[in-house]
Amino acid sequence: MKLTFYGATNTVTGSKFLVTAGKTNILVDCGIFQGVKKLRLKNWDKIPISPDKIDAVILTHGHIDHSGYLPILVKDGFAGPIYCSEPTKDLCEILLPDSGHIAEEDARYANRKGFSKHQPALPLYTENDALKALEYFKPFDINLPLKIGGLTITANSVGHILGAICIRVSDGNNSILFSGDIGRYTDLLENRPDGAPGGNWVVMESTYGDRNHLDIDPITEIAKVVNTIAEQKGVLIIPSFAVGRAQILLYCLHQAMKKKLIQPLPIYLNSPMATKVTELYQKHADWHRLSEAQCEKTFSIAKYIRTVDESKSLNRKNGPMIIISASGMLTGGRVLHHIKSFGGDPKNIILLPGFQAPGTRGASLINKASSIKIHGEYIPINAKVLHWDLLSAHADQRDLIKWLSKSELMPKKVFLVHGEPQASDSLRRIIKDKLHIKVEIPSMGGSYEI
């Protein structure tokens, strides 16, 4: 077998890994790059292998940095199956068309306002491109081996988000285990990761490879913020990922109300995508910790904003209130309009509840930017900015080591991906010193004979 890295090397986005065995080519994950412009521009580059030479794609989960390149791959000639878990298929039916729609909207807005350097500004892909890609999705039973050419695929749940799995690819002699994104063993909402099925080689994420999550109760912490907003009659804006993060925020708010830590305030979930994803939590209750009845109680605390007019009307409301809106790193979406409306008022709070990739507006806010550029203009930020790692869906350093050490087969080598250089290098040293396993941080385009 041959393993080639086409993304997620020395960065947390753009996961694409090619496994070649004889005449069989399998692409594990197919994500887009996010963050700084230098990375985003890579999305316009063609991958080195012709898409029609790829026999199948296997997704570890539905996040856009793992699935968002699929519409381009199909548009460029890929016509094979896209294998994934059933919840991942359902999520991608929401995420991919929405991503294409947002790209089209942003391009139209840029052309209308004339702030793009490109004339005309073009979307990376369209909603129709995404819908075409969805025709190739084939969910598989993760409890049964999947045969693709001379390769056998097995999978285990890894928590993180609905449907997330790790994938083991074997040719009968050697095997490669792809971790995907590993969840936390203490996650309030998602299931704990299953044990790693093992592999001679492991391709492992390292997002939080250099640190551990704080042992702080997020329910108590969010109650403090909400009580501040209630006292100041302000607006709490929470930029949130639509998958997982929005739902755990609602869970924490519901628990805070249930424990009488806060008084009820108007809560708005302003993300059509997050609204649809929340419904999937009831459909796939076996993939997380809440029952269908618990889902209904938890998620009913918010008013779901569905139309553009409803979204605009929020900007004319007075506090106290809470707005949860995508996107989580302020890279686009409706939340940008809320930041424009409320970000300048010091009585308001912007709560960033997770990792913010370098180059994103969220990262700028963490670095105390006095203004951020939105839709071609600089918006002053006087609202208080809070940044949490309390609700991350990613395993921290302790969890990553725990997951790897529970592997059924100790690998010969671990390749660390999906992490910033400092995080990956820190985890490299820990794995080498504690588990005595060889570790390498691959480069973009790096290729290895397995």
Buried (B, 14 or more C-beta within 10 A) or exposed (E): BEBBBBBBBBBBBBBBBBBBBEEBBBBBBBBBBBBBEEBBEBBEEEBEBEBEEBBBBBBBBBBBBBBBBBBBBBBEEBEBBBBBBBBBBBBBBBBBBBBBBBBBBBBEBBBEEEEBEEEEBBBBBBBBBBBBBBEBBEBBEBEEEBEBBEBBBBBBBBBBBBBBBBBBBBBEEBBBBBBBBBBBBEBBBBBBBBEBBBBBBBBBBBBBBBBEBEEEEBBEBBBEBBBBBBEBEBBBBBBBBBBBBBBBBBBBBBBBBEEEBBEEBEBBBBBBBBBBBBEBBBBBBEBBEBEEEBBEEBBEBBBBBEEEEEBEEBBEEEBBBBBBBBBBBBBBBBBBBBBBBBBBBEBBBBBBBBBBBEBBBBBBBBEEBEBBEBEEEEBEBBBBBBBBBBBBBBBBBBBBBBBBBEBEBBBEBBBBBBBBEEBBBBBBEBBEEEBEBEBEBBEEEBBBEB
